Amino acid sequence: MLKDYYFWFSQPSSILNNYDRLFGYIFLGLTVLGLALWGLAWVLKHPTVKTLMNRLAVWLFSTGFSGLVWFAFRYENTPIFGKRFWAGLAFLIGIIWLVFILKYFFFRYFKDKKEYDDFQLKSKYMPSAKR
């Protein structure tokens, strides 16, 4: 059913079905998880780890919140914005965004973390200016 053109681009019925509820729960979960990661990033001390957590939190919250906006339109039976196409578009944009976050994680994160840790180790033993 998810591969059907009619499912995505036709005007859904005025009654919410199981797929609509499933999308709503998924988007709600993404939003809550994004808020939880924001709280975790706020507590973390390491700036590189904090940057990664903030990127993940913004991605999760933005994808989840845009989906919840779609769900609100769907619940209110708004003709144009209530189509399932918008939920699929929110998922697609979220997946593309995730690719960029994974690219940062695999190609840049460990290098940045090592540079920061090395800098902290060096600055620990460097003499400071006397005041």
C-alpha positions in Angstrom: 0.0 0.0 0.0 2.9 2.4 0.7 4.1 1.9 -2.9 0.8 2.9 -4.4 0.6 6.2 -6.3 -3.1 6.6 -5.2 -2.1 6.3 -1.5 0.3 9.3 -1.6 -1.3 11.7 -4.1 -5.1 11.3 -3.7 -7.2 13.2 -1.2 -7.5 10.8 1.8 -10.9 10.2 3.4 -12.1 12.4 6.2 -11.6 9.6 8.7 -8.1 8.9 10.0 -6.9 5.4 9.2 -4.2 3.3 10.7 -1.5 4.6 8.4 -2.3 8.2 9.4 -2.1 7.3 13.1 1.1 5.4 12.6 2.7 8.5 10.9 1.4 10.6 13.7 3.0 8.4 16.4 6.3 8.2 14.5 6.4 12.0 14.1 5.5 12.5 17.8 8.3 10.0 18.8 10.8 11.9 16.6 9.9 15.2 18.2 10.1 13.8 21.8 13.5 12.1 21.0 14.8 15.4 19.5 13.8 17.3 22.7 15.5 14.6 24.8 18.7 14.9 22.8 18.6 18.6 23.1 18.5 18.1 26.9 21.4 15.7 26.7 23.4 18.1 24.6 22.8 20.8 27.1 24.3 18.7 29.8 27.4 17.5 27.9 30.7 19.2 28.4 32.7 18.0 25.4 32.0 20.5 22.5 32.5 18.0 19.7 30.1 15.5 21.2 27.7 18.4 22.0 27.9 19.5 18.3 26.9 16.0 17.1 24.1 15.7 19.6 22.8 19.2 18.6 22.8 18.1 15.0 20.9 15.0 15.7 18.5 16.8 18.0 17.7 19.5 15.4 17.2 16.8 12.7 14.9 14.8 14.9 12.9 17.7 16.2 12.5 19.4 12.8 11.5 16.2 11.0 9.1 15.3 13.8 7.6 18.8 14.2 7.0 19.1 10.4 5.3 15.8 10.5 3.1 16.9 13.4 2.1 20.0 11.5 1.1 17.7 8.6 -0.8 15.5 11.1 -2.7 18.6 12.4 -3.6 19.5 8.8 -4.7 15.9 8.2 -6.7 15.8 11.4 -8.5 19.0 10.4 -9.1 17.7 6.9 -7.4 20.5 5.1 -7.7 19.6 1.4 -4.2 20.6 0.1 -2.0 20.2 3.1 -3.7 17.1 4.5 -2.5 14.8 1.7 -0.1 12.0 2.6 2.4 13.4 0.1 3.5 16.0 2.6 4.2 13.3 5.2 6.3 11.4 2.7 8.1 14.6 1.7 8.9 15.2 5.4 10.4 11.7 5.7 12.4 12.2 2.5 13.8 15.5 3.6 14.7 13.9 7.0 16.5 11.0 5.3 18.5 13.4 3.1 19.4 15.4 6.2 20.4 12.3 8.0 22.9 11.5 5.1 24.7 14.8 5.8 24.8 14.1 9.5 26.2 10.6 8.9 28.7 12.1 6.5 29.9 14.5 9.3 30.0 11.6 11.8 32.1 9.2 9.6 34.4 11.7 8.0 34.8 14.6 10.4 33.6 13.8 13.9 36.5 11.6 15.1 39.1 14.0 13.6 37.5 17.0 15.4 37.2 15.0 18.7 40.9 13.9 18.5 42.0 17.5 17.7 40.1 18.9 20.6 41.4 16.2 23.0 45.0 16.8 21.9 44.6 20.5 22.3 43.2 20.1 25.8 46.1 17.8 26.7 48.7 20.2 25.3 47.1 23.3 27.0 47.1 21.4 30.3 50.9 21.4 30.4 51.5 24.8 28.8 52.5 27.6 31.1 49.9 30.3 31.5 50.6 34.0 31.6 51.1 35.4 35.1 48.8 38.2 36.1 
